[in-house]
Amino acid sequence: MRAFINKVLGAAGKYTVWDFTFLKITLLSLGIILGAYYGDFFLRYIFFLWVVFIVSYLWIMYRTFVKHMN
């Protein structure tokens, strides 16, 4: 399993801007599809989902602009 993860990380390290664009489009469209099919289910947990989003967003912003800019 560790070898597989290392291969995936190595491949992701070679991504271009277009590869990341398509990755984001894929994840966005999956989120929209899941939201369309399971809207009532996710509405019950909307506060939790917002907390997860905000925490992960702040983490990515910190890692991008504070940690890795040095």
DSSP file (Angstrom, degrees, kcal/mol; ACC not computed):
  #  RESIDUE AA STRUCTURE BP1 BP2  ACC     N-H-->O    O-->H-N    N-H-->O    O-->H-N    TCO  KAPPA ALPHA  PHI   PSI    X-CA   Y-CA   Z-CA
    1    1 A M     >        0   0    0      0, 0.0     4,-2.3     0, 0.0     5,-0.2   0.000 360.0 360.0 360.0 -39.8    0.0    0.0    0.0
    2    2 A R  H  >  +     0   0    0      1,-0.2     4,-2.2     2,-0.2     5,-0.1   0.880 360.0  52.1 -63.1 -38.0    2.8    2.4    0.8
    3    3 A A  H  > S+     0   0    0      2,-0.2     4,-2.1     1,-0.2    -1,-0.2   0.900 109.0  50.6 -65.2 -40.2    4.4    1.8   -2.6
    4    4 A F  H  > S+     0   0    0      2,-0.2     4,-2.4     1,-0.2    -2,-0.2   0.923 110.1  49.3 -62.8 -44.5    1.1    2.6   -4.3
    5    5 A I  H  X S+     0   0    0     -4,-2.3     4,-2.6     1,-0.2    -2,-0.2   0.902 110.3  51.0 -62.7 -41.3    0.7    5.8   -2.3
    6    6 A N  H  X S+     0   0    0     -4,-2.2     4,-2.1     2,-0.2    -1,-0.2   0.881 109.9  50.2 -64.1 -37.7    4.3    6.8   -3.2
    7    7 A K  H  X S+     0   0    0     -4,-2.1     4,-2.3     2,-0.2    -2,-0.2   0.919 111.7  48.0 -64.4 -43.4    3.5    6.2   -6.9
    8    8 A V  H  X S+     0   0    0     -4,-2.4     4,-2.7     2,-0.2    -2,-0.2   0.919 112.5  48.2 -64.4 -44.2    0.3    8.3   -6.8
    9    9 A L  H  X S+     0   0    0     -4,-2.6     4,-1.6     1,-0.2    -1,-0.2   0.879 111.2  51.2 -64.1 -37.7    2.2   11.1   -5.0
   10   10 A G  H  < S+     0   0    0     -4,-2.1     4,-0.5    -5,-0.2    -1,-0.2   0.899 111.8  46.8 -64.8 -40.9    4.9   11.0   -7.6
   11   11 A A  H >< S+     0   0    0     -4,-2.3     3,-1.3     1,-0.2    -2,-0.2   0.906 111.0  51.4 -67.6 -41.3    2.4   11.2  -10.4
   12   12 A A  H >< S+     0   0    0     -4,-2.7     3,-1.5     1,-0.3    -1,-0.2   0.807 101.0  63.4 -66.6 -28.2    0.6   14.1   -8.8
   13   13 A G  T 3< S+     0   0    0     -4,-1.6    -1,-0.3     1,-0.3    -2,-0.2   0.696 100.7  53.1 -67.1 -18.4    3.8   15.9   -8.4
   14   14 A K  T <  S+     0   0    0     -3,-1.3    -1,-0.3    -4,-0.5    -2,-0.2   0.323  82.2 128.3 -98.2   6.1    4.1   16.0  -12.2
   15   15 A Y    <   -     0   0    0     -3,-1.5     2,-0.2    -4,-0.1    -3,-0.0  -0.282  47.9-145.4 -62.5 146.1    0.6   17.5  -12.7
   16   16 A T     >  -     0   0    0      1,-0.1     4,-2.0     0, 0.0     5,-0.2  -0.478  34.1 -94.8 -97.7 177.7    0.3   20.6  -14.9
   17   17 A V  H  > S+     0   0    0      1,-0.2     4,-2.1     2,-0.2     5,-0.1   0.891 127.6  53.1 -60.8 -39.1   -2.1   23.5  -14.3
   18   18 A W  H  > S+     0   0    0      2,-0.2     4,-2.4     1,-0.2    -1,-0.2   0.881 105.4  53.5 -65.5 -37.7   -4.5   21.8  -16.8
   19   19 A D  H  > S+     0   0    0      1,-0.2     4,-2.1     2,-0.2    -1,-0.2   0.927 110.8  46.0 -62.2 -44.1   -4.4   18.5  -14.8
   20   20 A F  H  X S+     0   0    0     -4,-2.0     4,-2.5     2,-0.2    -1,-0.2   0.858 109.6  56.1 -66.6 -34.0   -5.3   20.4  -11.6
   21   21 A T  H  X S+     0   0    0     -4,-2.1     4,-2.3     2,-0.2    -2,-0.2   0.945 110.1  44.1 -60.9 -48.1   -8.0   22.2  -13.5
   22   22 A F  H  X S+     0   0    0     -4,-2.4     4,-2.3     2,-0.2    -2,-0.2   0.849 111.2  54.7 -67.9 -33.2   -9.6   18.9  -14.6
   23   23 A L  H  X S+     0   0    0     -4,-2.1     4,-2.4     2,-0.2    -1,-0.2   0.935 110.4  46.1 -62.3 -45.7   -9.2   17.5  -11.1
   24   24 A K  H  X S+     0   0    0     -4,-2.5     4,-2.7     2,-0.2    -2,-0.2   0.904 112.2  50.4 -64.2 -41.5  -11.1   20.5   -9.6
   25   25 A I  H  X S+     0   0    0     -4,-2.3     4,-2.6     2,-0.2     5,-0.2   0.905 110.6  50.6 -62.6 -41.0  -13.8   20.2  -12.3
   26   26 A T  H  X S+     0   0    0     -4,-2.3     4,-2.1     2,-0.2    -2,-0.2   0.939 113.3  43.9 -61.8 -47.7  -14.2   16.5  -11.5
   27   27 A L  H  X S+     0   0    0     -4,-2.4     4,-2.2     2,-0.2    -2,-0.2   0.883 113.8  51.0 -67.5 -38.2  -14.5   17.1   -7.7
   28   28 A L  H  X S+     0   0    0     -4,-2.7     4,-2.2     2,-0.2    -2,-0.2   0.933 111.2  47.1 -63.5 -46.6  -16.9   20.0   -8.2
   29   29 A S  H  X S+     0   0    0     -4,-2.6     4,-2.4     1,-0.2    -2,-0.2   0.878 110.8  52.4 -66.0 -36.4  -19.1   18.0  -10.5
   30   30 A L  H  X S+     0   0    0     -4,-2.1     4,-2.7    -5,-0.2    -1,-0.2   0.916 109.3  50.4 -63.0 -42.2  -19.1   15.1   -8.1
   31   31 A G  H  X S+     0   0    0     -4,-2.2     4,-2.4     2,-0.2    -2,-0.2   0.898 110.8  48.5 -62.3 -40.9  -20.1   17.4   -5.3
   32   32 A I  H  X S+     0   0    0     -4,-2.2     4,-2.1     2,-0.2    -1,-0.2   0.914 111.8  49.5 -65.7 -42.3  -23.0   18.8   -7.3
   33   33 A I  H  X S+     0   0    0     -4,-2.4     4,-2.2     2,-0.2     5,-0.2   0.936 112.7  46.6 -62.4 -46.6  -24.2   15.4   -8.3
   34   34 A L  H  X S+     0   0    0     -4,-2.7     4,-2.7     1,-0.2    -1,-0.2   0.902 112.1  51.2 -63.3 -39.9  -24.1   14.2   -4.7
   35   35 A G  H  < S+     0   0    0     -4,-2.4    -1,-0.2    -5,-0.2    -2,-0.2   0.860 109.9  50.2 -64.2 -34.7  -25.9   17.3   -3.5
   36   36 A A  H  < S+     0   0    0     -4,-2.1     3,-0.4     2,-0.2    -2,-0.2   0.901 117.6  38.2 -70.2 -40.7  -28.6   16.8   -6.2
   37   37 A Y  H  < S+     0   0    0     -4,-2.2    -2,-0.2     1,-0.2     3,-0.2   0.850 129.9  28.8 -79.0 -34.5  -29.2   13.2   -5.2
   38   38 A Y  S  X S+     0   0    0     -4,-2.7     4,-2.2    -5,-0.2     5,-0.2  -0.160  75.5 133.1-121.4  38.4  -28.9   13.5   -1.4
   39   39 A G  H  > S+     0   0    0     -3,-0.4     4,-2.0     1,-0.2     5,-0.2   0.899  73.9  48.9 -58.4 -46.4  -29.9   17.1   -0.8
   40   40 A D  H  > S+     0   0    0      1,-0.2     4,-1.0     2,-0.2    -1,-0.2   0.889 110.8  51.5 -63.4 -38.8  -32.2   16.4    2.1
   41   41 A F  H >4 S+     0   0    0      1,-0.2     3,-0.6     2,-0.2     4,-0.5   0.939 112.2  45.0 -62.9 -47.3  -29.6   14.3    3.8
   42   42 A F  H >< S+     0   0    0     -4,-2.2     3,-1.0     1,-0.2    -1,-0.2   0.793 103.0  64.8 -71.2 -27.9  -26.9   17.0    3.6
   43   43 A L  H >< S+     0   0    0     -4,-2.0     3,-1.1     1,-0.3    -1,-0.2   0.818  95.3  59.7 -64.3 -28.9  -29.2   19.8    4.7
   44   44 A R  T << S+     0   0    0     -4,-1.0    -1,-0.3    -3,-0.6    -2,-0.2   0.772 112.9  37.8 -68.3 -23.8  -29.5   18.2    8.1
   45   45 A Y  T <> S+     0   0    0     -3,-1.0     4,-2.3    -4,-0.5    -1,-0.2   0.001  77.7 122.7-114.7  26.5  -25.7   18.5    8.5
   46   46 A I  H <> S+     0   0    0     -3,-1.1     4,-2.3     1,-0.2     5,-0.2   0.862  73.2  52.3 -62.5 -38.8  -25.2   21.9    6.9
   47   47 A F  H  > S+     0   0    0     -4,-0.2     4,-2.1     2,-0.2    -1,-0.2   0.938 111.2  47.2 -62.5 -46.4  -23.6   23.5   10.0
   48   48 A F  H  > S+     0   0    0      1,-0.2     4,-2.4     2,-0.2    -2,-0.2   0.898 111.1  51.8 -61.0 -41.7  -21.1   20.7   10.2
   49   49 A L  H  X S+     0   0    0     -4,-2.3     4,-2.4     1,-0.2    -1,-0.2   0.886 108.9  50.3 -64.4 -39.0  -20.3   20.9    6.5
   50   50 A W  H  X S+     0   0    0     -4,-2.3     4,-2.8     2,-0.2    -1,-0.2   0.904 110.1  50.3 -64.7 -40.8  -19.7   24.7    6.8
   51   51 A V  H  X S+     0   0    0     -4,-2.1     4,-2.5     2,-0.2     5,-0.3   0.926 111.3  48.2 -63.2 -44.4  -17.3   24.1    9.8
   52   52 A V  H  X S+     0   0    0     -4,-2.4     4,-2.4     1,-0.2     5,-0.2   0.918 113.2  48.7 -61.1 -43.7  -15.4   21.5    7.8
   53   53 A F  H  X S+     0   0    0     -4,-2.4     4,-2.6     2,-0.2    -2,-0.2   0.940 113.1  45.7 -61.9 -48.6  -15.2   23.8    4.8
   54   54 A I  H  X S+     0   0    0     -4,-2.8     4,-2.5     2,-0.2     5,-0.2   0.914 114.5  47.3 -65.3 -43.6  -14.0   26.8    6.8
   55   55 A V  H  X S+     0   0    0     -4,-2.5     4,-2.2    -5,-0.2    -1,-0.2   0.937 115.4  44.9 -63.7 -46.3  -11.4   24.8    8.7
   56   56 A S  H  X S+     0   0    0     -4,-2.4     4,-2.3    -5,-0.3    -2,-0.2   0.877 112.8  52.0 -67.3 -35.9  -10.0   23.1    5.6
   57   57 A Y  H  X S+     0   0    0     -4,-2.6     4,-2.5    -5,-0.2    -2,-0.2   0.936 110.9  46.8 -63.5 -47.1  -10.1   26.4    3.7
   58   58 A L  H  X S+     0   0    0     -4,-2.5     4,-2.4     1,-0.2    -2,-0.2   0.885 111.3  52.5 -63.1 -38.3   -8.1   28.2    6.4
   59   59 A W  H  X S+     0   0    0     -4,-2.2     4,-2.7     2,-0.2    -2,-0.2   0.933 111.0  46.2 -62.5 -46.6   -5.7   25.3    6.6
   60   60 A I  H  X S+     0   0    0     -4,-2.3     4,-2.4     1,-0.2     5,-0.2   0.898 112.3  50.7 -64.6 -40.7   -5.0   25.4    2.8
   61   61 A M  H  X S+     0   0    0     -4,-2.5     4,-2.7     2,-0.2     5,-0.4   0.910 112.3  47.3 -64.3 -41.2   -4.6   29.2    2.9
   62   62 A Y  H  X>S+     0   0    0     -4,-2.4     4,-2.3     1,-0.2     5,-2.2   0.955 114.1  46.3 -62.2 -50.6   -2.1   28.9    5.8
   63   63 A R  I  <>S+     0   0    0     -4,-2.7     5,-1.7     3,-0.2    -2,-0.2   0.860 118.8  42.5 -62.4 -35.6   -0.1   26.1    4.1
   64   64 A T  I  <5S+     0   0    0     -4,-2.4    -2,-0.2    -5,-0.2    -1,-0.2   0.949 126.7  25.0 -77.1 -50.2   -0.1   28.0    0.8
   65   65 A F  I  <5S+     0   0    0     -4,-2.7    -3,-0.2    -5,-0.2    -2,-0.2   0.650 133.3  26.1 -98.0 -16.1    0.6   31.5    1.8
   66   66 A V  I  <5S+     0   0    0     -4,-2.3     4,-0.4    -5,-0.4    -3,-0.2   0.797 125.3  35.0-108.9 -54.9    2.4   31.2    5.1
   67   67 A K  I   <S+     0   0    0     -5,-2.2     3,-0.5     1,-0.2    -3,-0.2   0.923 125.7  33.5 -72.0 -46.5    4.2   27.9    5.3
   68   68 A H  S   <S+     0   0    0     -5,-1.7    -1,-0.2    -6,-0.3    -3,-0.1   0.458 101.3  74.5 -96.8  -0.9    5.3   27.3    1.7
   69   69 A M              0   0    0      1,-0.2    -1,-0.2    -6,-0.1    -2,-0.1   0.637 360.0 360.0 -84.1 -12.9    6.0   30.9    0.6
   70   70 A N              0   0    0     -3,-0.5    -1,-0.2    -4,-0.4    -2,-0.1   0.477 360.0 360.0 -76.9 360.0    9.2   31.1    2.5
